[in-house]
Amino acid sequence: MKDSGSGPGLALAREKMAAAGVDPLAIDVFAHYFRLLELGETGMIPESSIDPHDMPSLDDVAVDPAAGAEALRRTAVIKLNGGLGTSMGMERAKSLLCVRRGLSFLDIIARQVLHLRQEHDATLPLIFMNSFRTSADTRAALARYEDLAVEGLPLEFLQNKEPKLLASDLTPVEWTKDPELEWCPPGHGDIYTAMTSTGLIDALIEAGYQQIFVSNADNLGATPDPKVAGWFAGSGSPFAIEAVRRTASDRKGGHFAIRKTDGRIVLRESAQTLEADRAALGDLDRHKYMSTNNIWINLVALRDELASRHGIMGLPLIRNVKNVDPGDPKSPSVIQIEAALGAAIEIFAGAQTIEVPRGRYVPVKTTNDLLVLRSDVYDIGTDFVLDQAADVVPFIDLDGVYKLVGDFDKRFKSGAPSLRQAESLIVDGDWTFGENVTVIGSVKLSGEHGRVESGTVLTD
């Protein structure tokens, strides 16, 4: 059936999604964004349309410990776990990466939650939003935690999938070399669709939960902290995002702002920034705060908002142009239709942001981040919460030969160097590291290749 006002692309995409068993609501949401794409919508947010945004700090907020514990008892935790870490050469869930002492991201997340349950006498359900590519690996890795699942609630629900569209004509791409590459996830904004179609929102409300805490599985700083839970529950806000101050390494990333037309808070991603506004994007004095993607949502407010919109949240479109095969730059150019979870902040009246300590934002996007996490910059205590042991988190810039996890591991066979006293480590060239290496101050290694012997102390 041809969709009214649309070219052949949407009808073909609908047929492909239906044949693959994609949920009807997810198909309707995809159609919503497809029509925006056809109309030339880019999702761009011009600098002229926004003002800077300021916010209170968690450090200045007083929360009664009893109120915080009670809020935690009314909270369910959702971890976004759909990523494969393909940019680091992985073909399995990125959360399976080893972090410390043989423990993966999944191990640490599970143990964080189990500890909080015991400490605060809270049920604290832990639910993973997996993709069709990460589900089996994740379930297998979590099987050892027999008490993790909460009766009556799932341990996972699946993110939807959608076809990649040829940039030339917006028809679904065909890629016989690897048909799985014809599909992509719709971004973590799909959580609203997936929670609706699986009935998870209603199930949580019926079980007595009032709010959810959503965060990325690769951010081990994102624990369901009772102080933040208590602040959100007491605020009466329907939706809140934890923010951190942007640093020089965040200049290219997204930020919060105030939309001039209605005074709503918006989240502008780098993909929604015009080329002419790149300087403003990087202005840390003008746009001071960025999202951690640690998000608190009132469940009743979420259910009511979705009901009023017939299940289609209508988040801002993100038009992501890539190659159908990410590893082949000569493969056809495709458009992936995406939406960001945090972009819903502009939809909820009374939504808030709050500045939190940087320790609640410890993402691992590259092997530079992985080296810091595997080093002694952070301690991991009996509560399995990251505790920054260094005065500063050092800046790390590894040569391209370290980009893939397999190549990275070969060069750090004896473990990460001590970075507790480091300010920066820049490696230009192919270097291998022995055991018990210590970096102090600002260090740069240059040369085509080299080896840092065991016990070496590198200083500036």
C-alpha positions as CSV (number, residue, x, y, z in Angstrom):
1,M,0.0,0.0,0.0
2,K,1.4,3.4,-1.0
3,D,1.4,6.0,1.8
4,S,-0.5,9.1,0.9
5,G,1.8,12.0,0.0
6,S,4.9,9.8,0.1
7,G,7.1,8.3,-2.5
8,P,7.7,4.5,-2.9
9,G,10.3,4.5,-0.1
10,L,7.9,4.5,2.8
11,A,5.6,1.8,1.5
12,L,8.6,-0.4,0.8
13,A,10.0,0.3,4.3
14,R,6.7,-0.5,5.9
15,E,6.5,-3.8,4.0
16,K,10.1,-4.7,5.0
17,M,9.5,-3.9,8.7
18,A,6.2,-5.8,8.8
19,A,7.8,-8.9,7.2
20,A,10.6,-8.7,9.8
21,G,8.0,-8.7,12.6
22,V,8.7,-5.1,13.8
23,D,6.0,-3.9,16.2
24,P,3.2,-1.9,14.4
25,L,3.7,1.1,16.7
26,A,7.4,1.2,15.8
27,I,6.4,1.2,12.1
28,D,4.1,4.1,12.7
29,V,6.8,6.1,14.5
30,F,9.2,5.3,11.6
31,A,6.6,6.6,9.2
32,H,6.3,9.8,11.2
33,Y,10.0,10.5,10.8
34,F,10.1,9.4,7.2
35,R,7.5,12.0,6.3
36,L,9.6,14.7,8.0
37,L,12.6,13.5,6.1
38,E,10.7,13.7,2.8
39,L,9.6,17.2,3.6
40,G,13.3,18.2,4.0
41,E,13.3,18.3,7.8
42,T,16.9,18.3,9.0
43,G,16.4,18.6,12.8
44,M,18.8,21.5,12.8
45,I,18.6,24.0,15.7
46,P,20.1,27.3,14.7
47,E,22.1,29.3,17.2
48,S,19.8,32.3,16.6
49,S,16.8,30.3,18.0
50,I,18.3,29.5,21.4
51,D,19.7,31.2,24.5
52,P,22.2,29.7,27.0
53,H,20.8,27.6,29.9
54,D,21.9,27.7,33.5
55,M,20.9,25.3,36.3
56,P,21.2,24.5,40.0
57,S,23.8,22.1,41.4
58,L,23.2,18.9,43.3
59,D,25.8,20.0,45.7
60,D,23.5,22.8,46.8
61,V,20.5,20.5,47.3
62,A,19.5,19.0,50.7
63,V,17.8,15.7,50.6
64,D,16.7,13.8,53.7
65,P,18.4,10.4,53.6
66,A,15.1,8.7,54.6
67,A,13.3,10.4,51.7
68,G,16.1,9.4,49.3
69,A,15.9,5.8,50.4
70,E,12.1,5.8,50.0
71,A,12.4,7.4,46.5
72,L,14.9,4.6,45.6
73,R,12.3,2.0,46.6
74,R,9.9,3.6,44.1
75,T,12.5,3.6,41.3
76,A,13.2,1.1,38.5
77,V,16.5,1.2,36.6
78,I,16.8,0.9,32.8
79,K,20.2,0.5,31.1
80,L,20.6,1.4,27.4
81,N,22.5,-1.6,26.2
82,G,22.1,-1.7,22.4
83,G,25.6,-0.7,21.3
84,L,28.1,-3.1,19.8
85,G,31.2,-0.9,20.1
86,T,31.8,-1.3,16.4
87,S,33.9,1.9,16.4
88,M,36.3,0.0,18.7
89,G,36.2,-3.2,16.5
90,M,33.8,-5.1,18.6
91,E,31.1,-7.5,17.3
92,R,29.4,-8.1,20.6
93,A,27.7,-5.9,23.2
94,K,30.2,-3.2,24.3
95,S,29.1,-3.8,27.9
96,L,30.9,-7.2,27.8
97,L,34.3,-5.4,27.7
98,C,36.5,-6.2,30.7
99,V,36.8,-3.1,33.0
100,R,38.8,-4.3,36.1
101,R,39.7,-7.6,37.8
102,G,37.9,-9.7,35.2
103,L,34.7,-7.8,35.7
104,S,32.8,-6.4,32.7
105,F,30.5,-3.4,32.6
106,L,27.5,-5.8,33.0
107,D,29.2,-7.4,36.1
108,I,29.7,-4.0,37.7
109,I,26.2,-2.7,36.9
110,A,24.6,-5.8,38.3
111,R,26.7,-5.6,41.5
112,Q,26.0,-1.9,42.0
113,V,22.3,-2.6,41.9
114,L,22.5,-5.7,44.2
115,H,24.4,-3.7,46.7
116,L,21.9,-0.8,46.7
117,R,19.0,-3.2,47.1
118,Q,20.6,-4.6,50.3
119,E,21.7,-1.2,51.6
120,H,18.4,0.5,51.2
121,D,15.9,-2.4,51.4
122,A,14.8,-1.6,47.9
123,T,13.5,-3.9,45.2
124,L,15.2,-1.7,42.5
125,P,14.4,-3.6,39.3
126,L,17.2,-3.6,36.8
127,I,16.0,-3.8,33.1
128,F,18.2,-3.7,30.0
129,M,17.0,-2.2,26.7
130,N,18.9,-4.5,24.4
131,S,19.1,-4.4,20.6
132,F,18.6,-7.4,18.4
133,R,22.4,-7.6,18.3
134,T,23.1,-7.5,22.0
135,S,20.2,-9.5,23.6
136,A,21.7,-13.0,23.5
137,D,25.1,-12.1,24.7
138,T,23.7,-9.9,27.5
139,R,21.3,-12.6,28.8
140,A,24.1,-15.2,28.8
141,A,26.5,-12.8,30.7
142,L,23.8,-12.1,33.4
143,A,22.8,-15.7,33.9
144,R,25.2,-16.0,36.8
145,Y,23.2,-13.4,38.8
146,E,20.3,-15.5,39.8
147,D,18.7,-12.9,42.1
148,L,18.9,-10.0,39.6
149,A,15.5,-10.4,37.9
150,V,12.5,-9.1,39.8
151,E,9.4,-11.2,39.8
152,G,6.7,-10.0,37.4
153,L,9.1,-7.8,35.5
154,P,11.4,-8.6,32.5
155,L,15.2,-8.4,32.7
156,E,15.2,-7.0,29.2
157,F,13.1,-5.5,26.5
158,L,14.2,-5.1,22.9
159,Q,14.9,-1.9,21.0
160,N,13.2,-1.8,17.7
161,K,14.9,-1.9,14.4
162,E,14.4,0.0,11.1
163,P,15.7,-0.1,7.6
164,K,18.6,2.0,6.5
165,L,17.5,4.3,3.6
166,L,19.5,5.0,0.5
167,A,20.4,8.7,0.6
168,S,19.8,8.9,-3.2
169,D,16.0,8.0,-3.2
170,L,15.0,7.1,0.4
171,T,14.2,3.5,-0.4
172,P,15.4,0.7,1.9
173,V,18.9,-0.3,1.1
174,E,19.7,-3.9,-0.1
175,W,23.1,-5.3,0.9
176,T,23.4,-9.0,0.0
177,K,26.9,-9.3,1.3
178,D,25.5,-8.9,4.8
179,P,21.7,-8.5,5.0
180,E,21.9,-7.6,8.7
181,L,23.6,-4.4,7.7
182,E,20.4,-3.3,6.0
183,W,19.0,-2.6,9.5
184,C,19.8,-0.1,12.2
185,P,18.5,0.9,15.6
186,P,16.4,4.1,15.7
187,G,18.6,5.7,18.4
188,H,17.9,5.5,22.2
189,G,14.9,7.7,21.7
190,D,13.2,4.5,20.7
191,I,12.8,3.7,24.4
192,Y,9.5,5.4,24.5
193,T,8.1,3.3,21.7
194,A,9.6,0.1,23.0
195,M,8.3,0.6,26.5
196,T,4.8,1.4,25.2
197,S,4.6,-1.6,22.8
198,T,5.9,-4.1,25.4
199,G,3.5,-2.8,28.1
200,L,6.5,-2.1,30.4
201,I,5.2,1.4,31.5
202,D,1.9,0.0,32.7
203,A,3.6,-3.0,34.3
204,L,5.9,-0.8,36.4
205,I,3.1,1.5,37.5
206,E,0.9,-1.5,38.5
207,A,3.8,-2.9,40.5
208,G,4.0,0.4,42.5
209,Y,7.0,2.2,40.9
210,Q,6.8,5.9,40.4
211,Q,9.9,6.8,38.4
212,I,12.6,5.3,36.2
213,F,16.3,6.1,36.1
214,V,17.7,5.6,32.6
215,S,21.4,5.7,31.7
216,N,23.9,4.2,29.2
217,A,25.4,0.8,30.1
218,D,28.9,2.2,29.2
219,N,28.7,4.9,31.9
220,L,29.6,3.2,35.2
221,G,29.3,6.5,37.0
222,A,25.5,6.4,36.4
223,T,24.3,4.7,39.6
224,P,20.7,5.1,40.9
225,D,21.9,7.4,43.7
226,P,19.4,7.9,46.6
227,K,20.2,11.7,46.8
228,V,19.4,12.2,43.1
229,A,16.3,10.0,43.4
230,G,15.1,11.9,46.4
231,W,15.7,15.3,44.7
232,F,13.7,14.2,41.6
233,A,10.8,12.7,43.6
234,G,10.6,15.8,45.7
235,S,10.8,18.2,42.8
236,G,7.4,17.2,41.3
237,S,9.0,17.4,37.9
238,P,7.9,14.9,35.2
239,F,11.3,14.7,33.6
240,A,14.9,15.6,34.5
241,I,18.4,15.2,33.1
242,E,21.6,15.2,35.0
243,A,24.2,17.5,33.5
244,V,27.9,18.2,33.8
245,R,30.1,21.2,32.9
246,R,31.5,20.9,29.5
247,T,35.3,20.7,29.2
248,A,37.7,21.3,26.2
249,S,37.2,17.6,25.2
250,D,33.4,18.2,25.0
251,R,33.6,21.1,22.6
252,K,32.2,19.1,19.7
253,G,29.4,17.5,21.7
254,G,25.8,18.5,22.4
255,H,24.6,20.9,25.1
256,F,21.5,22.3,26.8
257,A,19.8,25.6,25.7
258,I,16.6,27.5,26.1
259,R,14.4,27.8,23.0
260,K,13.4,31.4,22.5
261,T,9.9,30.8,21.2
262,D,8.5,29.1,24.3
263,G,11.2,29.1,27.0
264,R,11.5,25.2,26.9
265,I,14.8,23.5,27.7
266,V,16.2,21.8,24.5
267,L,19.1,19.5,24.0
268,R,21.0,20.4,20.9
269,E,23.2,17.5,19.6
270,S,26.2,18.2,17.4
271,A,24.4,16.6,14.5
272,Q,21.7,19.3,14.9
273,T,24.1,22.2,14.7
274,L,24.6,24.2,11.5
275,E,28.1,24.4,10.1
276,A,27.9,28.2,10.6
277,D,27.2,27.7,14.3
278,R,30.1,25.4,15.1
279,A,32.0,28.2,16.8
280,A,29.1,28.8,19.1
281,L,28.7,25.0,19.8
282,G,32.3,25.0,21.0
283,D,31.9,28.1,23.2
284,L,32.2,26.7,26.7
285,D,31.4,30.1,28.3
286,R,28.2,30.4,26.4
287,H,26.9,26.8,26.5
288,K,28.3,25.5,29.8
289,Y,26.4,22.2,30.3
290,M,26.1,18.9,28.5
291,S,23.8,15.9,29.1
292,T,25.1,12.8,30.8
293,N,22.1,10.9,29.4
294,N,21.3,10.0,33.0
295,I,17.6,10.7,32.9
296,W,14.8,10.5,35.5
297,I,11.2,10.1,34.3
298,N,7.9,10.1,36.3
299,L,6.0,7.0,35.0
300,V,2.5,8.4,35.2
301,A,3.6,11.6,33.4
302,L,5.3,9.5,30.7
303,R,2.2,7.3,30.2
304,D,-0.1,10.3,30.0
305,E,2.1,12.2,27.6
306,L,2.4,9.2,25.3
307,A,-1.4,8.6,25.4
308,S,-2.0,12.2,24.4
309,R,0.3,11.7,21.4
310,H,-1.1,8.2,20.4
311,G,2.2,6.6,21.3
312,I,4.3,8.8,19.0
313,M,6.4,11.0,21.2
314,G,7.5,13.2,18.2
315,L,11.1,13.8,19.3
316,P,13.3,16.0,17.1
317,L,14.6,14.1,14.0
318,I,18.3,13.3,13.8
319,R,19.3,12.6,10.2
320,N,22.4,10.4,10.4
321,V,24.3,9.9,7.1
322,K,26.6,6.8,7.0
323,N,27.8,4.1,4.7
324,V,25.6,0.9,4.7
325,D,28.8,-1.0,5.7
326,P,30.5,1.1,8.3
327,G,33.8,-0.6,7.5
328,D,33.6,0.1,3.8
329,P,33.7,3.8,2.9
330,K,32.9,2.9,-0.7
331,S,29.6,1.2,0.2
332,P,26.4,3.2,-0.6
333,S,25.5,6.2,1.4
334,V,22.5,5.7,3.6
335,I,20.4,7.7,6.0
336,Q,19.6,6.4,9.5
337,I,16.6,8.0,11.1
338,E,17.3,8.5,14.8
339,A,16.0,10.3,17.9
340,A,17.6,11.0,21.2
341,L,16.2,9.9,24.5
342,G,17.0,13.2,26.2
343,A,15.4,15.3,23.5
344,A,12.1,14.6,25.2
345,I,13.0,17.3,27.7
346,E,11.4,19.9,25.4
347,I,8.1,18.0,25.4
348,F,7.5,17.9,29.2
349,A,6.2,21.1,30.8
350,G,8.2,21.6,34.0
351,A,11.2,19.5,32.9
352,Q,14.4,20.2,34.8
353,T,18.1,19.8,34.6
354,I,20.6,19.6,37.5
355,E,24.4,19.8,37.6
356,V,26.0,16.7,39.1
357,P,29.6,15.8,39.9
358,R,31.6,14.7,36.9
359,G,32.0,11.3,38.5
360,R,28.5,10.5,37.5
361,Y,29.6,10.7,33.8
362,V,32.3,8.3,33.0
363,P,31.5,7.1,29.4
364,V,33.6,4.8,27.4
365,K,33.4,5.8,23.7
366,T,37.0,5.1,22.7
367,T,40.0,3.1,23.8
368,N,41.3,6.4,25.3
369,D,38.4,6.3,27.7
370,L,38.9,2.5,28.3
371,L,42.6,3.1,29.3
372,V,41.5,5.6,32.0
373,L,38.8,3.2,33.3
374,R,41.3,0.3,33.5
375,S,43.9,2.4,35.2
376,D,44.0,3.5,38.9
377,V,42.3,6.8,38.2
378,Y,39.2,5.3,39.8
379,D,38.9,3.0,42.7
380,I,36.0,0.5,42.8
381,G,34.9,-0.2,46.3
382,T,32.7,-2.9,47.9
383,D,29.7,-1.0,46.6
384,F,31.1,-1.2,43.1
385,V,30.7,2.5,42.6
386,L,33.5,4.4,40.9
387,D,35.4,6.7,43.2
388,Q,37.8,9.1,41.5
389,A,41.2,8.6,43.3
390,A,43.2,11.0,41.1
391,D,43.1,14.8,41.5
392,V,42.2,15.1,37.8
393,V,41.0,12.7,35.1
394,P,44.0,12.8,32.7
395,F,43.6,13.6,29.0
396,I,44.5,10.6,26.9
397,D,45.2,10.6,23.2
398,L,46.4,7.3,21.8
399,D,47.6,6.8,18.2
400,G,45.3,5.2,15.7
401,V,46.9,1.8,16.1
402,Y,45.2,1.5,19.5
403,K,41.7,2.3,18.1
404,L,40.4,-1.3,18.0
405,V,40.1,-3.2,21.3
406,G,42.1,-6.2,20.1
407,D,45.1,-4.0,19.0
408,F,44.8,-2.0,22.3
409,D,44.9,-5.1,24.4
410,K,48.1,-6.4,22.6
411,R,49.9,-3.2,23.5
412,F,48.8,-3.3,27.2
413,K,49.2,-7.0,27.8
414,S,50.4,-6.4,31.4
415,G,47.6,-4.0,32.2
416,A,47.1,-0.2,32.1
417,P,49.8,2.1,33.5
418,S,49.3,4.0,36.7
419,L,47.6,7.3,35.7
420,R,46.8,8.6,39.2
421,Q,49.5,11.3,39.0
422,A,49.1,12.0,35.3
423,E,47.7,15.1,33.6
424,S,47.9,13.8,30.1
425,L,49.3,10.9,28.1
426,I,49.7,11.4,24.3
427,V,51.1,8.4,22.4
428,D,52.2,9.2,18.8
429,G,53.3,5.9,17.2
430,D,53.2,2.2,18.0
431,W,54.3,1.6,21.6
432,T,53.9,-1.4,23.9
433,F,53.8,-1.1,27.7
434,G,55.3,-3.5,30.3
435,E,53.8,-4.0,33.7
436,N,53.9,-1.4,36.6
437,V,54.4,1.6,34.4
438,T,53.7,4.9,36.0
439,V,52.8,8.2,34.2
440,I,53.4,11.5,36.1
441,G,52.4,14.9,34.8
442,S,52.1,15.5,31.1
443,V,53.8,12.8,28.9
444,K,54.1,12.4,25.2
445,L,55.7,9.4,23.5
446,S,56.7,9.9,19.9
447,G,58.3,7.6,17.3
448,E,57.3,5.1,14.8
449,H,57.4,2.4,17.5
450,G,58.9,1.7,20.9
451,R,58.5,-0.1,24.2
452,V,58.0,1.2,27.7
453,E,59.8,-1.4,29.9
454,S,58.2,-2.7,33.1
455,G,58.7,-0.5,36.1
456,T,59.3,2.6,34.1
457,V,58.3,6.0,35.5
458,L,57.3,8.4,32.7
459,T,57.5,12.1,33.6
460,D,57.2,15.4,31.7
